[in-house]
């Protein structure tokens, strides 16, 4: 082992292009993992802000008006004690129709505790409208917004637009206006304890389709109330979770392709080094060194180049993630990607796992050219010299 380490230290890896390809491959792998994790983090966070990870709502049946439920459930403490549950917040949601000039459009008005986030002085009946609704109606901050609520009786409210926001899901048939929960309770004629929905927010590590469905089922079993319905965002927005699953599949494909590219480049570099050191291999064999030991010498030399490429690729990828995460330099079309920029989220465990898998696969591939050592005849190489 000491001889192998000494000899490999004297050899120089013949293949700067191959080593550079390894660094580029690791850069692409880490960026792909960070972007995939970023999309998952941002989209799930946006869905949680939109409707909660899990919703507890009353069955409305055929009623035109929303049915209230009590915000003070007797099982609330038991729900909060479930691992992964961070908080339960009430809300009042009601569909409405916005009229601005000649434009009429359907919306959903959601009342939340404290109202929407607004900079500066808060006007009465303040709301925050989605950016898409601003484009459709032309309503700007500071303008009034008339909303008609259809039920057994038509109720009209003249809100004041105090902010404009972007939602993860901002399609024309799903525009969400944020208002103060107290304004919506007065609109419905409800008390402070009556709400239309309880939004359950989960921890970041629990925002997966499987875990959300498991916790939703557990909450439903706790409630045992046929007048209430428990639903997860995975059920309400299956297209988003399917899209995230497809994104994870694409990342896996990128990881495999980049590993293969890096592996074949390293094989070519190692082959060049073997061909340039044929006479040295013959000399080592005449001195009694085994084929396996000589193969280890060249694999060790290639491994050093792989580790250097790994470190350089990781450093460049993390630098890119830092720049993109702080500046949002690369934009995206939110209509197609749900977010307006390329999100990055550095998950160290995921990056470490990707590094280990790719590095192990490349080193395994390096044993293929190393087996050529057994075919080298020392008598012919020494005679040739």
C-alpha positions as CSV (number, residue, x, y, z in Angstrom):
1,X,0.0,0.0,0.0
2,X,2.9,2.3,0.8
3,X,4.5,1.6,-2.6
4,X,1.2,2.2,-4.4
5,X,0.7,5.5,-2.7
6,X,4.3,6.6,-3.5
7,X,4.1,5.6,-7.2
8,X,0.7,7.2,-7.7
9,X,2.1,10.4,-6.2
10,X,4.8,10.5,-8.8
11,X,2.4,10.0,-11.7
12,X,0.7,12.9,-13.3
13,X,-2.9,12.4,-14.6
14,X,-2.8,12.8,-18.3
15,X,-6.1,14.4,-19.2
16,X,-6.8,18.0,-18.2
17,X,-9.9,18.1,-20.4
18,X,-11.2,15.0,-18.6
19,X,-10.6,16.6,-15.2
20,X,-12.3,19.8,-16.4
21,X,-15.3,17.7,-17.6
22,X,-15.6,16.1,-14.1
23,X,-15.7,19.6,-12.5
24,X,-18.3,20.7,-15.0
25,X,-20.4,17.5,-14.4
26,X,-20.3,18.0,-10.6
27,X,-21.3,21.7,-11.1
28,X,-24.3,20.7,-13.2
29,X,-25.3,18.0,-10.7
30,X,-25.2,20.3,-7.7
31,X,-27.0,23.1,-9.4
32,X,-29.7,20.7,-10.6
33,X,-30.2,19.4,-7.1
34,X,-30.3,22.9,-5.6
35,X,-32.8,24.2,-8.2
36,X,-35.0,21.1,-7.8
37,X,-34.9,21.6,-4.0
38,X,-35.6,25.4,-4.6
39,X,-38.7,24.7,-6.7
40,X,-40.0,22.2,-4.1
41,X,-39.3,24.7,-1.3
42,X,-40.9,27.7,-3.0
43,X,-43.9,26.0,-4.6
44,X,-44.9,24.1,-1.5
45,X,-44.4,27.2,0.7
46,X,-46.6,29.2,-1.8
47,X,-49.3,26.5,-1.7
48,X,-49.2,26.5,2.1
49,X,-49.7,30.3,2.2
50,X,-52.5,30.0,-0.3
51,X,-54.7,27.4,1.3
52,X,-52.7,25.8,4.1
53,X,-51.1,22.4,3.8
54,X,-54.3,20.8,5.2
55,X,-57.8,22.4,5.3
56,X,-60.6,21.7,7.7
57,X,-63.9,22.9,6.1
58,X,-67.6,22.3,6.7
59,X,-69.7,20.5,4.2
60,X,-71.8,23.2,2.4
61,X,-74.2,20.9,0.5
62,X,-76.3,22.9,-1.9
63,X,-76.4,26.1,0.2
64,X,-75.5,29.2,-1.8
65,X,-74.2,30.9,1.3
66,X,-71.1,29.6,3.1
67,X,-71.7,27.5,6.2
68,X,-69.8,28.6,9.4
69,X,-67.8,26.3,11.7
70,X,-66.4,27.1,15.1
71,X,-62.7,28.1,15.3
72,X,-62.4,26.6,18.8
73,X,-62.5,22.9,18.0
74,X,-62.3,20.7,21.1
75,X,-59.7,18.6,19.3
76,X,-57.5,21.6,18.5
77,X,-54.8,20.8,21.1
78,X,-54.7,17.2,19.8
79,X,-54.2,18.4,16.3
80,X,-51.4,20.7,17.3
81,X,-49.7,17.8,19.1
82,X,-49.4,15.8,15.9
83,X,-45.7,15.7,14.8
84,X,-45.2,18.1,11.9
85,X,-48.1,20.4,12.7
86,X,-46.9,23.9,13.3
87,X,-50.0,26.0,13.6
88,X,-53.7,26.1,12.9
89,X,-55.1,29.5,11.6
90,X,-58.8,30.4,10.8
91,X,-60.0,32.0,7.6
92,X,-63.2,33.1,6.0
93,X,-63.4,32.4,2.2
94,X,-66.2,33.4,-0.1
95,X,-66.5,33.6,-3.9
96,X,-67.4,36.9,-5.4
97,X,-67.6,38.9,-8.7
98,X,-65.4,41.9,-9.3
99,X,-66.7,44.7,-11.5
100,X,-64.4,47.4,-12.8
101,X,-65.9,49.5,-15.6
102,X,-67.1,47.0,-18.2
103,X,-65.0,44.2,-16.9
104,X,-66.6,41.5,-14.8
105,X,-64.5,38.6,-13.3
106,X,-64.9,35.9,-10.7
107,X,-62.6,35.9,-7.6
108,X,-62.3,34.3,-4.2
109,X,-62.0,36.7,-1.2
110,X,-60.1,35.2,1.7
111,X,-60.2,36.9,5.1
112,X,-57.2,36.1,7.3
113,X,-56.2,37.2,10.8
114,X,-54.6,40.6,10.8
115,X,-55.5,41.1,7.1
116,X,-53.0,41.2,4.2
117,X,-49.4,42.6,4.6
118,X,-49.6,46.3,3.8
119,X,-46.9,48.9,3.9
120,X,-47.9,52.3,5.4
121,X,-51.3,53.3,6.6
122,X,-54.0,50.7,6.4
123,X,-57.3,52.0,4.9
124,X,-60.7,50.6,5.9
125,X,-61.7,47.4,4.1
126,X,-58.2,47.1,2.8
127,X,-57.4,44.2,0.5
128,X,-54.5,42.8,-1.5
129,X,-55.3,41.7,-5.0
130,X,-53.3,39.3,-7.2
131,X,-51.1,40.7,-10.0
132,X,-53.2,38.9,-12.6
133,X,-56.4,40.6,-11.5
134,X,-54.6,43.9,-11.7
135,X,-53.7,43.1,-15.4
136,X,-57.3,42.1,-16.2
137,X,-59.1,45.0,-14.5
138,X,-56.4,47.7,-14.6
139,X,-57.0,48.5,-10.9
140,X,-54.0,50.0,-9.1
141,X,-53.0,50.4,-5.5
142,X,-55.2,53.1,-3.8
143,X,-58.2,52.4,-6.2
144,X,-61.6,51.2,-4.9
145,X,-62.7,47.7,-5.8
146,X,-66.3,46.7,-5.9
147,X,-67.0,43.0,-5.2
148,X,-70.5,41.3,-5.4
149,X,-71.1,38.3,-3.2
150,X,-73.9,36.1,-4.6
151,X,-76.1,34.1,-2.2
152,X,-79.6,34.1,-1.1
153,X,-79.0,37.8,-0.9
154,X,-76.6,39.8,-3.1
155,X,-74.1,41.6,-0.8
156,X,-71.8,44.3,-2.1
157,X,-68.6,45.6,-0.6
158,X,-66.4,48.4,-1.8
159,X,-62.9,47.5,-0.8
160,X,-59.8,49.6,-1.1
161,X,-56.8,48.1,-2.9
162,X,-53.8,48.6,-0.6
163,X,-51.4,46.1,-2.1
164,X,-50.7,43.8,-5.1
165,X,-49.3,40.3,-4.6
166,X,-48.3,37.3,-6.7
167,X,-49.7,33.8,-5.9
168,X,-48.1,30.5,-6.8
169,X,-51.3,29.6,-8.5
170,X,-52.6,32.7,-10.3
171,X,-54.7,31.4,-13.1
172,X,-57.7,33.3,-14.4
173,X,-60.2,31.0,-12.7
174,X,-58.4,31.0,-9.4
175,X,-57.7,34.6,-8.3
176,X,-57.5,35.1,-4.6
177,X,-58.0,38.4,-2.9
178,X,-56.8,38.8,0.7
179,X,-58.8,40.8,3.2
180,X,-59.1,41.1,7.0
181,X,-61.0,38.2,8.6
182,X,-63.1,40.6,10.7
183,X,-64.4,42.3,7.5
184,X,-65.4,39.0,6.0
185,X,-67.1,37.9,9.3
186,X,-69.2,41.0,9.3
187,X,-70.1,40.5,5.7
188,X,-71.4,37.0,6.5
189,X,-73.0,38.1,9.7
190,X,-70.9,35.8,11.8
191,X,-69.4,36.1,15.3
192,X,-65.6,36.2,15.9
193,X,-65.6,32.5,16.6
194,X,-67.3,31.5,13.3
195,X,-65.1,30.8,10.3
196,X,-65.3,28.9,7.0
197,X,-62.0,27.1,7.2
198,X,-59.2,26.1,9.5
199,X,-55.8,26.1,7.7
200,X,-53.2,23.6,9.1
201,X,-49.6,24.5,8.4
202,X,-47.0,21.8,8.5
203,X,-43.2,21.9,8.9
204,X,-41.0,22.1,5.9
205,X,-39.9,18.4,6.1
206,X,-43.6,17.3,6.2
207,X,-44.7,19.0,3.0
208,X,-44.8,15.9,0.8
209,X,-47.8,14.2,-0.8
210,X,-47.5,11.1,1.4
211,X,-47.0,12.9,4.7
212,X,-49.8,15.4,4.0
213,X,-52.3,12.7,3.2
214,X,-51.2,10.8,6.3
215,X,-51.7,13.8,8.6
216,X,-55.0,14.7,6.9
217,X,-56.3,11.2,7.5
218,X,-55.1,11.4,11.1
219,X,-56.9,14.7,11.7
220,X,-60.1,13.3,10.1
221,X,-60.0,10.3,12.4
222,X,-59.6,12.6,15.4
223,X,-62.5,14.9,14.4
224,X,-65.0,12.1,13.6
225,X,-67.4,14.7,12.5
226,X,-69.4,14.1,9.4
227,X,-70.2,17.8,9.1
228,X,-66.5,18.6,8.5
229,X,-64.2,17.7,5.6
230,X,-60.4,17.4,5.8
231,X,-58.4,17.9,2.7
232,X,-54.7,18.2,1.9
233,X,-53.1,20.5,-0.6
234,X,-51.8,17.4,-2.4
235,X,-55.4,16.5,-3.1
236,X,-56.5,20.0,-3.9
237,X,-53.6,20.7,-6.3
238,X,-52.4,17.4,-7.6
239,X,-51.1,19.0,-10.8
240,X,-48.5,20.9,-8.7
241,X,-47.2,17.8,-6.9
242,X,-47.2,15.8,-10.2
243,X,-45.1,18.7,-11.7
244,X,-42.7,18.5,-8.8
245,X,-42.4,14.7,-9.2
246,X,-41.6,15.2,-12.9
247,X,-38.9,17.8,-11.9
248,X,-37.3,15.3,-9.5
249,X,-37.3,12.7,-12.3
250,X,-35.5,15.1,-14.6
251,X,-32.9,15.8,-11.9
252,X,-32.3,12.1,-11.5
253,X,-31.8,11.8,-15.3
254,X,-29.3,14.7,-15.2
255,X,-27.4,13.1,-12.4
256,X,-27.1,9.9,-14.3
257,X,-26.1,11.5,-17.6
258,X,-23.5,13.8,-16.0
259,X,-22.0,10.9,-14.0
260,X,-21.7,8.9,-17.3
261,X,-20.1,11.8,-19.1
262,X,-17.6,12.4,-16.3
263,X,-16.9,8.7,-16.0
264,X,-16.2,8.3,-19.8
265,X,-14.0,11.4,-19.7
266,X,-12.0,10.0,-16.8
267,X,-11.7,6.6,-18.6
268,X,-10.2,8.3,-21.7
269,X,-7.8,10.3,-19.5
270,X,-6.7,7.1,-17.6
271,X,-6.2,5.2,-20.9
272,X,-3.9,8.0,-22.2
273,X,-1.9,7.8,-18.9
274,X,-1.7,3.9,-19.2
275,X,-0.5,4.1,-22.8
276,X,2.2,6.7,-21.9
277,X,3.4,4.6,-19.1
278,X,3.5,1.1,-20.7
279,X,7.3,0.8,-20.2
280,X,6.9,1.8,-16.5
281,X,4.2,-0.8,-16.1
282,X,6.5,-3.5,-17.6
283,X,9.3,-2.5,-15.3
284,X,7.0,-2.7,-12.2
285,X,5.9,-6.2,-13.3
286,X,9.5,-7.4,-13.7
287,X,10.1,-6.1,-10.1
288,X,7.3,-8.4,-8.8
289,X,4.4,-6.0,-8.5
290,X,1.0,-7.6,-9.1
291,X,-1.5,-6.5,-11.8
292,X,-4.0,-5.6,-9.0
293,X,-1.4,-3.4,-7.3
294,X,-0.5,-1.6,-10.5
295,X,-4.1,-1.1,-11.3
296,X,-4.6,0.5,-7.9
297,X,-1.8,2.9,-8.6
298,X,-3.6,4.2,-11.7
299,X,-7.0,4.2,-10.1
300,X,-5.6,6.1,-7.1
301,X,-4.2,8.7,-9.5
302,X,-7.5,9.0,-11.3
303,X,-9.3,9.3,-8.0
304,X,-7.2,12.3,-7.0
305,X,-8.3,14.0,-10.2
306,X,-11.9,13.1,-9.5
307,X,-11.8,14.6,-6.0
308,X,-10.2,17.8,-7.4
309,X,-13.0,18.1,-9.9
310,X,-15.6,17.4,-7.2
311,X,-14.2,20.2,-5.0
312,X,-14.0,22.7,-7.9
313,X,-17.4,21.8,-9.2
314,X,-19.0,22.0,-5.7
315,X,-17.3,25.4,-5.0
316,X,-18.5,26.9,-8.3
317,X,-22.0,25.5,-7.8
318,X,-22.4,26.9,-4.3
319,X,-21.1,30.3,-5.5
320,X,-23.7,30.2,-8.2
321,X,-26.4,29.3,-5.7
322,X,-25.3,32.2,-3.4
323,X,-25.4,34.7,-6.2
324,X,-28.8,33.5,-7.6
325,X,-30.3,33.2,-4.1
326,X,-29.5,36.7,-3.2
327,X,-30.0,38.5,-6.5
328,X,-32.6,36.4,-8.4
329,X,-30.5,37.1,-11.5
330,X,-32.1,34.4,-13.7
331,X,-35.8,35.1,-14.3
332,X,-38.7,32.7,-15.1
333,X,-42.2,33.1,-16.5
334,X,-44.4,32.5,-13.5
335,X,-47.3,31.4,-15.8
336,X,-45.3,28.3,-16.7
337,X,-43.0,27.8,-13.7
338,X,-45.2,29.1,-10.8
339,X,-42.3,31.4,-9.7
340,X,-40.8,34.5,-11.3
341,X,-37.1,33.5,-10.8
342,X,-34.9,30.4,-10.7
343,X,-35.2,29.3,-7.1
344,X,-32.2,27.6,-5.3
345,X,-32.2,25.9,-2.0
346,X,-29.0,24.4,-0.7
347,X,-29.9,21.1,0.9
348,X,-26.5,19.9,2.2
349,X,-27.7,16.3,2.7
350,X,-29.0,16.1,-0.8
351,X,-25.8,17.6,-2.2
352,X,-23.7,15.2,-0.2
353,X,-25.7,12.2,-1.3
354,X,-25.4,13.3,-5.0
355,X,-21.6,13.8,-4.5
356,X,-21.2,10.4,-3.0
357,X,-23.3,8.5,-5.6
358,X,-21.6,10.2,-8.5
359,X,-18.1,9.9,-7.1
360,X,-18.6,6.2,-6.3
361,X,-20.0,5.5,-9.8
362,X,-17.0,7.3,-11.5
363,X,-14.4,5.5,-9.4
364,X,-16.1,2.2,-10.2
365,X,-15.9,3.0,-13.9
366,X,-12.1,3.7,-13.5
367,X,-11.5,0.0,-12.9
368,X,-12.4,-0.8,-16.5
369,X,-9.2,0.8,-18.0
370,X,-7.2,-0.4,-15.0
371,X,-7.8,-4.0,-16.0
372,X,-5.8,-3.4,-19.2
373,X,-2.7,-3.7,-17.0
374,X,-3.1,-7.5,-17.0
375,X,-2.7,-7.5,-20.8
376,X,0.6,-5.8,-20.9
377,X,3.5,-8.2,-21.4
378,X,6.7,-7.0,-19.5
379,X,9.0,-9.0,-21.9
380,X,7.7,-7.1,-24.9
381,X,7.8,-3.7,-23.3
382,X,11.3,-4.1,-21.9
383,X,12.5,-5.5,-25.2
384,X,10.9,-2.5,-27.0
385,X,13.0,-0.2,-24.8
